[in-house]
Amino acid sequence: MTIYQFVGVDVAKDKFDVALEINKKLYQECFSNDKKGYRDFSKWLNKYTVQPWVCMEATGHYSELIADYLFSKQVRVSVVNPLQIKSFARAKLSRNKTDQLDAKLIAHYCEKMQPRTFITRSESHKELKDLTNLLDTLVDSTVKCDKLDNAA
């Protein structure tokens, strides 16, 4: 059986907080949400872990970039639905909410629930998703313009 060190990541637009608990000692850090931050995080993982399992909430583009980077480095990654984390927090009666506490909670979720691992999407799939999002944005703006014209 492989022993993992479970790392929780709370992702935001400009930064991400990470938490890792080993032998009841908590290690936490904050990194910029860019390529430099990903490299720094990778170094941090190498310093504190042997077999990391990184888990984060699905936050669209922001979490996918980090997950893709870690996947390319052959780090085990899980990207989970935020509602699952929220339900897990409720079950643990967790009331406090900070980025660092969220990262710790996500690490505990990963350890207890062992969610499925992330598999990166192909470039064509990513491009198709971007085009679909653009189409949705254009349709929304057209509908809003039509409503404004009809109201006038």
N, CA, C and O atoms as a GROMACS GRO file, in nm:
protein
  608
    1MET      N    1   0.085  -0.119   0.000
    1MET     CA    2   0.000   0.000   0.000
    1MET      C    3   0.089   0.125   0.000
    1MET      O    4   0.184   0.135   0.078
    2THR      N    5   0.056   0.218  -0.087
    2THR     CA    6   0.132   0.342  -0.094
    2THR      C    7   0.080   0.441   0.010
    2THR      O    8  -0.041   0.460   0.024
    3ILE      N    9   0.172   0.502   0.080
    3ILE     CA   10   0.136   0.603   0.178
    3ILE      C   11   0.153   0.740   0.113
    3ILE      O   12   0.260   0.774   0.064
    4TYR      N   13   0.046   0.817   0.114
    4TYR     CA   14   0.050   0.952   0.055
    4TYR      C   15   0.057   1.056   0.165
    4TYR      O   16   0.016   1.033   0.279
    5GLN      N   17   0.109   1.172   0.129
    5GLN     CA   18   0.098   1.291   0.212
    5GLN      C   19  -0.007   1.377   0.143
    5GLN      O   20   0.011   1.420   0.029
    6PHE      N   21  -0.118   1.402   0.213
    6PHE     CA   22  -0.232   1.471   0.154
    6PHE      C   23  -0.216   1.622   0.168
    6PHE      O   24  -0.200   1.674   0.278
    7VAL      N   25  -0.220   1.689   0.055
    7VAL     CA   26  -0.200   1.834   0.049
    7VAL      C   27  -0.328   1.898  -0.001
    7VAL      O   28  -0.377   1.866  -0.109
    8GLY      N   29  -0.382   1.990   0.078
    8GLY     CA   30  -0.501   2.064   0.038
    8GLY      C   31  -0.460   2.197  -0.023
    8GLY      O   32  -0.368   2.263   0.024
    9VAL      N   33  -0.531   2.236  -0.128
    9VAL     CA   34  -0.503   2.362  -0.196
    9VAL      C   35  -0.632   2.442  -0.208
    9VAL      O   36  -0.731   2.392  -0.261
   10ASP      N   37  -0.630   2.564  -0.158
   10ASP     CA   38  -0.743   2.656  -0.174
   10ASP      C   39  -0.703   2.758  -0.280
   10ASP      O   40  -0.614   2.841  -0.258
   11VAL      N   41  -0.769   2.752  -0.395
   11VAL     CA   42  -0.728   2.830  -0.512
   11VAL      C   43  -0.811   2.958  -0.523
   11VAL      O   44  -0.933   2.956  -0.508
   12ALA      N   45  -0.742   3.068  -0.549
   12ALA     CA   46  -0.806   3.197  -0.578
   12ALA      C   47  -0.745   3.252  -0.707
   12ALA      O   48  -0.655   3.191  -0.765
   13LYS      N   49  -0.794   3.364  -0.750
   13LYS     CA   50  -0.748   3.421  -0.878
   13LYS      C   51  -0.598   3.452  -0.876
   13LYS      O   52  -0.527   3.416  -0.970
   14ASP      N   53  -0.551   3.518  -0.772
   14ASP     CA   54  -0.413   3.566  -0.769
   14ASP      C   55  -0.317   3.480  -0.686
   14ASP      O   56  -0.196   3.494  -0.698
   15LYS      N   57  -0.372   3.391  -0.602
   15LYS     CA   58  -0.287   3.312  -0.513
   15LYS      C   59  -0.354   3.180  -0.482
   15LYS      O   60  -0.472   3.160  -0.512
   16PHE      N   61  -0.277   3.090  -0.421
   16PHE     CA   62  -0.336   2.969  -0.366
   16PHE      C   63  -0.264   2.933  -0.237
   16PHE      O   64  -0.142   2.943  -0.226
   17ASP      N   65  -0.345   2.891  -0.139
   17ASP     CA   66  -0.295   2.850  -0.009
   17ASP      C   67  -0.288   2.699  -0.005
   17ASP      O   68  -0.376   2.630  -0.058
   18VAL      N   69  -0.183   2.646   0.058
   18VAL     CA   70  -0.168   2.502   0.068
   18VAL      C   71  -0.150   2.462   0.214
   18VAL      O   72  -0.099   2.539   0.296
   19ALA      N   73  -0.192   2.340   0.245
   19ALA     CA   74  -0.177   2.287   0.381
   19ALA      C   75  -0.142   2.139   0.373
   19ALA      O   76  -0.195   2.065   0.290
   20LEU      N   77  -0.052   2.100   0.461
   20LEU     CA   78  -0.007   1.962   0.469
   20LEU      C   79   0.016   1.931   0.616
   20LEU      O   80   0.083   2.007   0.686
   21GLU      N   81  -0.040   1.820   0.664
   21GLU     CA   82  -0.022   1.781   0.802
   21GLU      C   83   0.053   1.648   0.807
   21GLU      O   84   0.009   1.548   0.750
   22ILE      N   85   0.167   1.649   0.876
   22ILE     CA   86   0.248   1.528   0.891
   22ILE      C   87   0.277   1.510   1.039
   22ILE      O   88   0.335   1.598   1.104
   23ASN      N   89   0.236   1.396   1.092
   23ASN     CA   90   0.257   1.366   1.235
   23ASN      C   91   0.208   1.480   1.325
   23ASN      O   92   0.276   1.523   1.418
   24LYS      N   93   0.088   1.527   1.295
   24LYS     CA   94   0.022   1.633   1.373
   24LYS      C   95   0.092   1.769   1.363
   24LYS      O   96   0.057   1.862   1.436
   25LYS      N   97   0.189   1.781   1.275
   25LYS     CA   98   0.254   1.910   1.251
   25LYS      C   99   0.200   1.965   1.119
   25LYS      O  100   0.202   1.897   1.016
   26LEU      N  101   0.152   2.089   1.124
   26LEU     CA  102   0.089   2.152   1.008
   26LEU      C  103   0.189   2.241   0.935
   26LEU      O  104   0.253   2.327   0.995
   27TYR      N  105   0.201   2.218   0.806
   27TYR     CA  106   0.284   2.303   0.720
   27TYR      C  107   0.189   2.377   0.626
   27TYR      O  108   0.107   2.316   0.558
   28GLN      N  109   0.202   2.510   0.622
   28GLN     CA  110   0.117   2.591   0.537
   28GLN      C  111   0.202   2.692   0.461
   28GLN      O  112   0.307   2.735   0.508
   29GLU      N  113   0.154   2.727   0.344
   29GLU     CA  114   0.225   2.824   0.261
   29GLU      C  115   0.125   2.887   0.165
   29GLU      O  116   0.016   2.835   0.144
   30CYS      N  117   0.164   2.998   0.109
   30CYS     CA  118   0.082   3.068   0.010
   30CYS      C  119   0.171   3.096  -0.111
   30CYS      O  120   0.285   3.140  -0.096
   31PHE      N  121   0.118   3.071  -0.231
   31PHE     CA  122   0.194   3.090  -0.354
   31PHE      C  123   0.114   3.174  -0.452
   31PHE      O  124  -0.010   3.177  -0.446
   32SER      N  125   0.184   3.243  -0.541
   32SER     CA  126   0.116   3.320  -0.644
   32SER      C  127   0.058   3.224  -0.747
   32SER      O  128   0.117   3.121  -0.778
   33ASN      N  129  -0.058   3.259  -0.799
   33ASN     CA  130  -0.126   3.172  -0.896
   33ASN      C  131  -0.075   3.203  -1.036
   33ASN      O  132  -0.147   3.258  -1.120
   34ASP      N  133   0.050   3.167  -1.059
   34ASP     CA  134   0.114   3.183  -1.190
   34ASP      C  135   0.224   3.078  -1.202
   34ASP      O  136   0.244   2.998  -1.111
   35LYS      N  137   0.295   3.078  -1.314
   35LYS     CA  138   0.396   2.974  -1.337
   35LYS      C  139   0.505   2.974  -1.230
   35LYS      O  140   0.551   2.868  -1.188
   36LYS      N  141   0.546   3.092  -1.185
   36LYS     CA  142   0.646   3.098  -1.078
   36LYS      C  143   0.592   3.035  -0.950
   36LYS      O  144   0.663   2.960  -0.883
   37GLY      N  145   0.468   3.064  -0.918
   37GLY     CA  146   0.405   3.005  -0.800
   37GLY      C  147   0.396   2.853  -0.811
   37GLY      O  148   0.415   2.782  -0.712
   38TYR      N  149   0.367   2.802  -0.932
   38TYR     CA  150   0.359   2.657  -0.952
   38TYR      C  151   0.496   2.593  -0.929
   38TYR      O  152   0.507   2.488  -0.867
   39ARG      N  153   0.601   2.659  -0.981
   39ARG     CA  154   0.737   2.605  -0.961
   39ARG      C  155   0.775   2.608  -0.812
   39ARG      O  156   0.832   2.513  -0.760
   40ASP      N  157   0.742   2.719  -0.746
   40ASP     CA  158   0.772   2.730  -0.603
   40ASP      C  159   0.696   2.623  -0.524
   40ASP      O  160   0.751   2.563  -0.431
   41PHE      N  161   0.570   2.600  -0.560
   41PHE     CA  162   0.489   2.497  -0.495
   41PHE      C  163   0.551   2.359  -0.516
   41PHE      O  164   0.555   2.277  -0.424
   42SER      N  165   0.597   2.333  -0.637
   42SER     CA  166   0.660   2.205  -0.668
   42SER      C  167   0.785   2.183  -0.580
   42SER      O  168   0.808   2.073  -0.530
   43LYS      N  169   0.864   2.288  -0.563
   43LYS     CA  170   0.981   2.279  -0.475
   43LYS      C  171   0.938   2.253  -0.330
   43LYS      O  172   1.000   2.172  -0.261
   44TRP      N  173   0.833   2.321  -0.287
   44TRP     CA  174   0.779   2.303  -0.152
   44TRP      C  175   0.735   2.158  -0.133
   44TRP      O  176   0.763   2.097  -0.030
   45LEU      N  177   0.664   2.103  -0.233
   45LEU     CA  178   0.621   1.964  -0.226
   45LEU      C  179   0.741   1.870  -0.212
   45LEU      O  180   0.739   1.777  -0.131
   46ASN      N  181   0.845   1.895  -0.292
   46ASN     CA  182   0.964   1.811  -0.287
   46ASN      C  183   1.033   1.819  -0.151
   46ASN      O  184   1.096   1.722  -0.106
   47LYS      N  185   1.022   1.933  -0.085
   47LYS     CA  186   1.086   1.952   0.045
   47LYS      C  187   1.013   1.874   0.155
   47LYS      O  188   1.078   1.816   0.243
   48TYR      N  189   0.879   1.872   0.151
   48TYR     CA  190   0.801   1.815   0.261
   48TYR      C  191   0.738   1.679   0.233
   48TYR      O  192   0.692   1.613   0.326
   49THR      N  193   0.734   1.636   0.108
   49THR     CA  194   0.662   1.512   0.076
   49THR      C  195   0.748   1.417  -0.006
   49THR      O  196   0.843   1.457  -0.073
   50VAL      N  197   0.710   1.290   0.000
   50VAL     CA  198   0.770   1.188  -0.085
   50VAL      C  199   0.668   1.144  -0.189
   50VAL      O  200   0.700   1.132  -0.307
   51GLN      N  201   0.545   1.119  -0.144
   51GLN     CA  202   0.436   1.078  -0.231
   51GLN      C  203   0.317   1.172  -0.208
   51GLN      O  204   0.223   1.135  -0.137
   52PRO      N  205   0.318   1.292  -0.266
   52PRO     CA  206   0.206   1.384  -0.241
   52PRO      C  207   0.080   1.345  -0.318
   52PRO      O  208   0.087   1.293  -0.429
   53TRP      N  209  -0.032   1.372  -0.256
   53TRP     CA  210  -0.162   1.365  -0.323
   53TRP      C  211  -0.224   1.501  -0.300
   53TRP      O  212  -0.267   1.533  -0.190
   54VAL      N  213  -0.228   1.581  -0.404
   54VAL     CA  214  -0.276   1.719  -0.397
   54VAL      C  215  -0.424   1.722  -0.433
   54VAL      O  216  -0.465   1.661  -0.532
   55CYS      N  217  -0.502   1.791  -0.354
   55CYS     CA  218  -0.646   1.800  -0.377
   55CYS      C  219  -0.689   1.946  -0.372
   55CYS      O  220  -0.641   2.024  -0.289
   56MET      N  221  -0.779   1.982  -0.462
   56MET     CA  222  -0.830   2.120  -0.467
   56MET      C  223  -0.974   2.120  -0.516
   56MET      O  224  -1.021   2.024  -0.577
   57GLU      N  225  -1.043   2.230  -0.489
   57GLU     CA  226  -1.178   2.247  -0.541
   57GLU      C  227  -1.170   2.288  -0.688
   57GLU      O  228  -1.073   2.351  -0.731
   58ALA      N  229  -1.271   2.250  -0.762
   58ALA     CA  230  -1.281   2.291  -0.902
   58ALA      C  231  -1.320   2.439  -0.906
   58ALA      O  232  -1.433   2.475  -0.870
   59THR      N  233  -1.229   2.522  -0.949
   59THR     CA  234  -1.256   2.666  -0.961
   59THR      C  235  -1.236   2.710  -1.105
   59THR      O  236  -1.190   2.821  -1.131
   60GLY      N  237  -1.270   2.622  -1.197
   60GLY     CA  238  -1.259   2.654  -1.339
   60GLY      C  239  -1.115   2.667  -1.383
   60GLY      O  240  -1.030   2.582  -1.354
   61HIS      N  241  -1.089   2.773  -1.453
   61HIS     CA  242  -0.959   2.798  -1.515
   61HIS      C  243  -0.845   2.798  -1.414
   61HIS      O  244  -0.738   2.744  -1.442
   62TYR      N  245  -0.868   2.857  -1.296
   62TYR     CA  246  -0.760   2.872  -1.198
   62TYR      C  247  -0.711   2.738  -1.146
   62TYR      O  248  -0.590   2.713  -1.141
   63SER      N  249  -0.803   2.651  -1.107
   63SER     CA  250  -0.760   2.521  -1.054
   63SER      C  251  -0.708   2.430  -1.166
   63SER      O  252  -0.620   2.348  -1.143
   64GLU      N  253  -0.762   2.445  -1.285
   64GLU     CA  254  -0.718   2.359  -1.395
   64GLU      C  255  -0.573   2.385  -1.433
   64GLU      O  256  -0.500   2.291  -1.467
   65LEU      N  257  -0.530   2.510  -1.427
   65LEU     CA  258  -0.391   2.541  -1.461
   65LEU      C  259  -0.294   2.477  -1.362
   65LEU      O  260  -0.192   2.421  -1.402
   66ILE      N  261  -0.326   2.485  -1.233
   66ILE     CA  262  -0.240   2.423  -1.132
   66ILE      C  263  -0.243   2.271  -1.148
   66ILE      O  264  -0.138   2.206  -1.144
   67ALA      N  265  -0.363   2.215  -1.166
   67ALA     CA  266  -0.376   2.070  -1.180
   67ALA      C  267  -0.298   2.020  -1.302
   67ALA      O  268  -0.231   1.917  -1.296
   68ASP      N  269  -0.307   2.093  -1.414
   68ASP     CA  270  -0.232   2.054  -1.534
   68ASP      C  271  -0.082   2.056  -1.507
   68ASP      O  272  -0.010   1.965  -1.549
   69TYR      N  273  -0.035   2.158  -1.438
   69TYR     CA  274   0.108   2.168  -1.407
   69TYR      C  275   0.152   2.049  -1.322
   69TYR      O  276   0.252   1.984  -1.352
   70LEU      N  277   0.077   2.021  -1.215
   70LEU     CA  278   0.113   1.909  -1.127
   70LEU      C  279   0.105   1.776  -1.201
   70LEU      O  280   0.190   1.689  -1.182
   71PHE      N  281   0.003   1.760  -1.284
   71PHE     CA  282  -0.013   1.638  -1.364
   71PHE      C  283   0.109   1.617  -1.453
   71PHE      O  284   0.157   1.505  -1.468
   72SER      N  285   0.159   1.727  -1.512
   72SER     CA  286   0.277   1.717  -1.600
   72SER      C  287   0.401   1.677  -1.520
   72SER      O  288   0.496   1.622  -1.576
   73LYS      N  289   0.401   1.705  -1.389
   73LYS     CA  290   0.513   1.667  -1.301
   73LYS      C  291   0.489   1.531  -1.236
   73LYS      O  292   0.565   1.489  -1.148
   74GLN      N  293   0.385   1.462  -1.281
   74GLN     CA  294   0.348   1.328  -1.232
   74GLN      C  295   0.314   1.325  -1.084
   74GLN      O  296   0.344   1.228  -1.013
   75VAL      N  297   0.251   1.433  -1.039
   75VAL     CA  298   0.199   1.440  -0.902
   75VAL      C  299   0.054   1.396  -0.907
   75VAL      O  300  -0.021   1.436  -0.995
   76ARG      N  301   0.014   1.313  -0.812
   76ARG     CA  302  -0.126   1.268  -0.804
   76ARG      C  303  -0.211   1.389  -0.762
   76ARG      O  304  -0.182   1.455  -0.663
   77VAL      N  305  -0.316   1.416  -0.840
   77VAL     CA  306  -0.400   1.535  -0.818
   77VAL      C  307  -0.546   1.494  -0.825
   77VAL      O  308  -0.585   1.409  -0.905
   78SER      N  309  -0.627   1.556  -0.740
   78SER     CA  310  -0.773   1.543  -0.748
   78SER      C  311  -0.833   1.683  -0.749
   78SER      O  312  -0.793   1.771  -0.673
   79VAL      N  313  -0.930   1.702  -0.837
   79VAL     CA  314  -1.003   1.828  -0.845
   79VAL      C  315  -1.149   1.793  -0.818
   79VAL      O  316  -1.212   1.720  -0.895
   80VAL      N  317  -1.202   1.845  -0.708
   80VAL     CA  318  -1.335   1.802  -0.663
   80VAL      C  319  -1.436   1.916  -0.666
   80VAL      O  320  -1.402   2.034  -0.663
   81ASN      N  321  -1.561   1.876  -0.672
   81ASN     CA  322  -1.672   1.970  -0.671
   81ASN      C  323  -1.674   2.045  -0.537
   81ASN      O  324  -1.669   1.981  -0.432
   82PRO      N  325  -1.682   2.178  -0.540
   82PRO     CA  326  -1.684   2.255  -0.415
   82PRO      C  327  -1.797   2.216  -0.320
   82PRO      O  328  -1.783   2.228  -0.198
   83LEU      N  329  -1.910   2.167  -0.374
   83LEU     CA  330  -2.020   2.125  -0.286
   83LEU      C  331  -1.982   2.004  -0.202
   83LEU      O  332  -2.031   1.989  -0.090
   84GLN      N  333  -1.894   1.919  -0.254
   84GLN     CA  334  -1.849   1.805  -0.176
   84GLN      C  335  -1.766   1.852  -0.056
   84GLN      O  336  -1.780   1.799   0.055
   85ILE      N  337  -1.681   1.950  -0.079
   85ILE     CA  338  -1.599   2.004   0.031
   85ILE      C  339  -1.689   2.073   0.133
   85ILE      O  340  -1.670   2.059   0.254
   86LYS      N  341  -1.786   2.148   0.085
   86LYS     CA  342  -1.878   2.219   0.173
   86LYS      C  343  -1.956   2.121   0.261
   86LYS      O  344  -1.973   2.143   0.381
   87SER      N  345  -2.003   2.012   0.201
   87SER     CA  346  -2.076   1.910   0.277
   87SER      C  347  -1.985   1.842   0.379
   87SER      O  348  -2.027   1.813   0.491
   88PHE      N  349  -1.861   1.817   0.341
   88PHE     CA  350  -1.764   1.757   0.432
   88PHE      C  351  -1.739   1.851   0.550
   88PHE      O  352  -1.730   1.806   0.664
   89ALA      N  353  -1.727   1.980   0.523
   89ALA     CA  354  -1.706   2.079   0.629
   89ALA      C  355  -1.824   2.081   0.725
   89ALA      O  356  -1.807   2.088   0.846
   90ARG      N  357  -1.945   2.075   0.669
   90ARG     CA  358  -2.065   2.073   0.753
   90ARG      C  359  -2.067   1.949   0.842
   90ARG      O  360  -2.101   1.957   0.960
   91ALA      N  361  -2.029   1.835   0.785
   91ALA     CA  362  -2.027   1.710   0.862
   91ALA      C  363  -1.925   1.717   0.975
   91ALA      O  364  -1.945   1.655   1.080
   92LYS      N  365  -1.818   1.791   0.956
   92LYS     CA  366  -1.715   1.807   1.060
   92LYS      C  367  -1.749   1.923   1.154
   92LYS      O  368  -1.672   1.954   1.246
   93LEU      N  369  -1.863   1.987   1.130
   93LEU     CA  370  -1.907   2.103   1.209
   93LEU      C  371  -1.805   2.216   1.204
   93LEU      O  372  -1.783   2.285   1.304
   94SER      N  373  -1.745   2.234   1.090
   94SER     CA  374  -1.646   2.340   1.070
   94SER      C  375  -1.718   2.471   1.042
   94SER      O  376  -1.796   2.481   0.947
   95ARG      N  377  -1.692   2.570   1.126
   95ARG     CA  378  -1.761   2.698   1.110
   95ARG      C  379  -1.669   2.810   1.063
   95ARG      O  380  -1.712   2.901   0.992
   96ASN      N  381  -1.543   2.803   1.101
   96ASN     CA  382  -1.448   2.906   1.062
   96ASN      C  383  -1.413   2.890   0.915
   96ASN      O  384  -1.410   2.779   0.862
   97LYS      N  385  -1.387   3.004   0.848
   97LYS     CA  386  -1.358   2.998   0.707
   97LYS      C  387  -1.249   3.099   0.673
   97LYS      O  388  -1.273   3.220   0.666
   98THR      N  389  -1.129   3.047   0.651
   98THR     CA  390  -1.019   3.126   0.598
   98THR      C  391  -0.955   3.042   0.489
   98THR      O  392  -0.980   2.921   0.481
   99ASP      N  393  -0.873   3.102   0.405
   99ASP     CA  394  -0.809   3.027   0.298
   99ASP      C  395  -0.721   2.915   0.354
   99ASP      O  396  -0.719   2.805   0.300
  100GLN      N  397  -0.650   2.944   0.463
  100GLN     CA  398  -0.562   2.841   0.521
  100GLN      C  399  -0.642   2.728   0.585
  100GLN      O  400  -0.605   2.611   0.572
  101LEU      N  401  -0.751   2.762   0.653
  101LEU     CA  402  -0.836   2.657   0.710
  101LEU      C  403  -0.903   2.575   0.599
  101LEU      O  404  -0.918   2.454   0.613
  102ASP      N  405  -0.942   2.641   0.490
  102ASP     CA  406  -1.001   2.568   0.377
  102ASP      C  407  -0.900   2.470   0.318
  102ASP      O  408  -0.936   2.357   0.285
  103ALA      N  409  -0.775   2.512   0.304
  103ALA     CA  410  -0.672   2.423   0.250
  103ALA      C  411  -0.654   2.301   0.340
  103ALA      O  412  -0.641   2.189   0.292
  104LYS      N  413  -0.653   2.323   0.471
  104LYS     CA  414  -0.640   2.212   0.566
  104LYS      C  415  -0.760   2.118   0.556
  104LYS      O  416  -0.744   1.996   0.557
  105LEU      N  417  -0.879   2.175   0.546
  105LEU     CA  418  -1.001   2.096   0.532
  105LEU      C  419  -0.998   2.012   0.404
  105LEU      O  420  -1.037   1.895   0.405
  106ILE      N  421  -0.951   2.070   0.295
  106ILE     CA  422  -0.944   1.999   0.167
  106ILE      C  423  -0.844   1.883   0.178
  106ILE      O  424  -0.869   1.776   0.122
  107ALA      N  425  -0.734   1.902   0.249
  107ALA     CA  426  -0.638   1.793   0.270
  107ALA      C  427  -0.703   1.679   0.348
  107ALA      O  428  -0.685   1.562   0.314
  108HIS      N  429  -0.780   1.713   0.452
  108HIS     CA  430  -0.849   1.610   0.530
  108HIS      C  431  -0.954   1.539   0.445
  108HIS      O  432  -0.970   1.417   0.454
  109TYR      N  433  -1.023   1.615   0.363
  109TYR     CA  434  -1.122   1.554   0.272
  109TYR      C  435  -1.054   1.451   0.182
  109TYR      O  436  -1.104   1.340   0.164
  110CYS      N  437  -0.942   1.488   0.126
  110CYS     CA  438  -0.870   1.399   0.035
  110CYS      C  439  -0.827   1.272   0.106
  110CYS      O  440  -0.839   1.162   0.052
  111GLU      N  441  -0.778   1.287   0.227
  111GLU     CA  442  -0.732   1.170   0.304
  111GLU      C  443  -0.848   1.075   0.334
  111GLU      O  444  -0.834   0.954   0.320
  112LYS      N  445  -0.961   1.130   0.375
  112LYS     CA  446  -1.075   1.046   0.415
  112LYS      C  447  -1.154   0.991   0.296
  112LYS      O  448  -1.197   0.876   0.298
  113MET      N  449  -1.172   1.073   0.194
  113MET     CA  450  -1.260   1.034   0.083
  113MET      C  451  -1.185   0.977  -0.038
  113MET      O  452  -1.244   0.906  -0.119
  114GLN      N  453  -1.058   1.007  -0.050
  114GLN     CA  454  -0.974   0.962  -0.161
  114GLN      C  455  -1.047   0.973  -0.296
  114GLN      O  456  -1.079   0.872  -0.359
  115PRO      N  457  -1.072   1.097  -0.338
  115PRO     CA  458  -1.148   1.119  -0.462
  115PRO      C  459  -1.070   1.073  -0.585
  115PRO      O  460  -0.949   1.049  -0.580
  116ARG      N  461  -1.142   1.062  -0.696
  116ARG     CA  462  -1.076   1.015  -0.819
  116ARG      C  463  -0.970   1.116  -0.861
  116ARG      O  464  -0.978   1.235  -0.831
  117THR      N  465  -0.872   1.064  -0.931
  117THR     CA  466  -0.760   1.150  -0.971
  117THR      C  467  -0.791   1.227  -1.098
  117THR      O  468  -0.870   1.183  -1.182
  118PHE      N  469  -0.728   1.339  -1.110
  118PHE     CA  470  -0.742   1.430  -1.223
  118PHE      C  471  -0.668   1.375  -1.344
  118PHE      O  472  -0.556   1.324  -1.332
  119ILE      N  473  -0.731   1.387  -1.459
  119ILE     CA  474  -0.665   1.355  -1.586
  119ILE      C  475  -0.680   1.478  -1.674
  119ILE      O  476  -0.791   1.526  -1.698
  120THR      N  477  -0.568   1.528  -1.721
  120THR     CA  478  -0.572   1.651  -1.801
  120THR      C  479  -0.649   1.629  -1.931
  120THR      O  480  -0.653   1.518  -1.985
  121ARG      N  481  -0.710   1.736  -1.979
  121ARG     CA  482  -0.784   1.729  -2.104
  121ARG      C  483  -0.690   1.758  -2.220
  121ARG      O  484  -0.587   1.823  -2.203
  122SER      N  485  -0.725   1.710  -2.337
  122SER     CA  486  -0.645   1.736  -2.456
  122SER      C  487  -0.655   1.884  -2.492
  122SER      O  488  -0.747   1.954  -2.451
  123GLU      N  489  -0.558   1.930  -2.569
  123GLU     CA  490  -0.558   2.071  -2.612
  123GLU      C  491  -0.684   2.103  -2.693
  123GLU      O  492  -0.741   2.211  -2.679
  124SER      N  493  -0.727   2.011  -2.778
  124SER     CA  494  -0.847   2.036  -2.859
  124SER      C  495  -0.971   2.045  -2.769
  124SER      O  496  -1.061   2.125  -2.796
  125HIS      N  497  -0.976   1.966  -2.664
  125HIS     CA  498  -1.088   1.972  -2.570
  125HIS      C  499  -1.089   2.106  -2.496
  125HIS      O  500  -1.195   2.165  -2.476
  126LYS      N  501  -0.971   2.152  -2.454
  126LYS     CA  502  -0.961   2.282  -2.386
  126LYS      C  503  -1.003   2.395  -2.480
  126LYS      O  504  -1.073   2.487  -2.439
  127GLU      N  505  -0.959   2.388  -2.605
  127GLU     CA  506  -0.995   2.490  -2.703
  127GLU      C  507  -1.145   2.491  -2.728
  127GLU      O  508  -1.206   2.597  -2.738
  128LEU      N  509  -1.204   2.372  -2.738
  128LEU     CA  510  -1.348   2.363  -2.758
  128LEU      C  511  -1.424   2.423  -2.640
  128LEU      O  512  -1.524   2.493  -2.659
  129LYS      N  513  -1.375   2.397  -2.518
  129LYS     CA  514  -1.439   2.455  -2.400
  129LYS      C  515  -1.429   2.607  -2.402
  129LYS      O  516  -1.526   2.676  -2.371
  130ASP      N  517  -1.313   2.661  -2.438
  130ASP     CA  518  -1.296   2.806  -2.447
  130ASP      C  519  -1.391   2.867  -2.550
  130ASP      O  520  -1.451   2.972  -2.526
  131LEU      N  521  -1.404   2.801  -2.664
  131LEU     CA  522  -1.495   2.850  -2.768
  131LEU      C  523  -1.641   2.844  -2.722
  131LEU      O  524  -1.719   2.934  -2.752
  132THR      N  525  -1.677   2.739  -2.650
  132THR     CA  526  -1.813   2.727  -2.597
  132THR      C  527  -1.841   2.838  -2.497
  132THR      O  528  -1.949   2.898  -2.498
  133ASN      N  529  -1.743   2.867  -2.410
  133ASN     CA  530  -1.759   2.976  -2.313
  133ASN      C  531  -1.773   3.111  -2.385
  133ASN      O  532  -1.854   3.195  -2.345
  134LEU      N  533  -1.695   3.131  -2.490
  134LEU     CA  534  -1.706   3.254  -2.568
  134LEU      C  535  -1.844   3.265  -2.632
  134LEU      O  536  -1.905   3.372  -2.631
  135LEU      N  537  -1.893   3.156  -2.688
  135LEU     CA  538  -2.026   3.155  -2.749
  135LEU      C  539  -2.132   3.189  -2.645
  135LEU      O  540  -2.223   3.267  -2.673
  136ASP      N  541  -2.122   3.129  -2.526
  136ASP     CA  542  -2.219   3.159  -2.419
  136ASP      C  543  -2.217   3.307  -2.383
  136ASP      O  544  -2.322   3.368  -2.362
  137THR      N  545  -2.097   3.365  -2.375
  137THR     CA  546  -2.083   3.508  -2.343
  137THR      C  547  -2.147   3.594  -2.451
  137THR      O  548  -2.218   3.690  -2.421
  138LEU      N  549  -2.123   3.559  -2.576
  138LEU     CA  550  -2.181   3.636  -2.687
  138LEU      C  551  -2.333   3.625  -2.690
  138LEU      O  552  -2.402   3.724  -2.714
  139VAL      N  553  -2.386   3.507  -2.665
  139VAL     CA  554  -2.531   3.488  -2.661
  139VAL      C  555  -2.591   3.570  -2.547
  139VAL      O  556  -2.693   3.636  -2.566
  140ASP      N  557  -2.528   3.566  -2.430
  140ASP     CA  558  -2.577   3.644  -2.316
  140ASP      C  559  -2.579   3.793  -2.347
  140ASP      O  560  -2.675   3.863  -2.314
  141SER      N  561  -2.471   3.843  -2.409
  141SER     CA  562  -2.466   3.986  -2.439
  141SER      C  563  -2.569   4.023  -2.546
  141SER      O  564  -2.624   4.133  -2.542
  142THR      N  565  -2.594   3.934  -2.640
  142THR     CA  566  -2.697   3.960  -2.743
  142THR      C  567  -2.835   3.965  -2.681
  142THR      O  568  -2.916   4.052  -2.716
  143VAL      N  569  -2.863   3.873  -2.590
  143VAL     CA  570  -2.993   3.870  -2.523
  143VAL      C  571  -3.012   3.998  -2.442
  143VAL      O  572  -3.120   4.056  -2.442
  144LYS      N  573  -2.908   4.044  -2.373
  144LYS     CA  574  -2.918   4.166  -2.293
  144LYS      C  575  -2.942   4.287  -2.382
  144LYS      O  576  -3.020   4.375  -2.346
  145CYS      N  577  -2.875   4.292  -2.498
  145CYS     CA  578  -2.895   4.402  -2.591
  145CYS      C  579  -3.038   4.402  -2.645
  145CYS      O  580  -3.100   4.508  -2.658
  146ASP      N  581  -3.089   4.284  -2.677
  146ASP     CA  582  -3.226   4.273  -2.726
  146ASP      C  583  -3.326   4.321  -2.621
  146ASP      O  584  -3.423   4.389  -2.655
  147LYS      N  585  -3.304   4.287  -2.496
  147LYS     CA  586  -3.392   4.331  -2.387
  147LYS      C  587  -3.388   4.482  -2.371
  147LYS      O  588  -3.492   4.545  -2.348
  148LEU      N  589  -3.267   4.541  -2.384
  148LEU     CA  590  -3.256   4.687  -2.374
  148LEU      C  591  -3.327   4.754  -2.489
  148LEU      O  592  -3.395   4.855  -2.470
  149ASP      N  593  -3.313   4.700  -2.611
  149ASP     CA  594  -3.380   4.758  -2.727
  149ASP      C  595  -3.532   4.750  -2.713
  149ASP      O  596  -3.603   4.845  -2.747
  150ASN      N  597  -3.583   4.637  -2.661
  150ASN     CA  598  -3.727   4.621  -2.645
  150ASN      C  599  -3.781   4.710  -2.534
  150ASN      O  600  -3.897   4.751  -2.538
  151ALA      N  601  -3.699   4.740  -2.435
  151ALA     CA  602  -3.743   4.824  -2.325
  151ALA      C  603  -3.750   4.972  -2.366
  151ALA      O  604  -3.823   5.051  -2.306
  152ALA      N  605  -3.673   5.008  -2.468
  152ALA     CA  606  -3.666   5.148  -2.509
  152ALA      C  607  -3.781   5.192  -2.591
  152ALA      O  608  -3.788   5.309  -2.631
   0.00000   0.00000   0.00000
